[in-house]
Amino acid sequence: LLIANAYPNPLNRGQVLNVSAEGDEYPSVIEIFSTAGELVARVPATGEITEVDALSDMPSGVYLLKVKGVNGGIFEGDLKVIVK
């Protein structure tokens, strides 16, 4: 089972988002999508907790995160992030 969480949520502009991932495989990449489905950022995972500053300059809104593992697994969890 692959589980991921993102915090703080909601996120204020300028803040760094922490993405934690744990499970049977190591996280490799975090993809950030707009609600329209557009890929807006792709960040390499750096371990069980990755600091993501890619959202700090994004416009206010809701973003969806997808965390992929090294073996192709997709981490599950509440991965909608609100940027204020």
Disulfide bonds with the S-S distance in Angstrom:
none
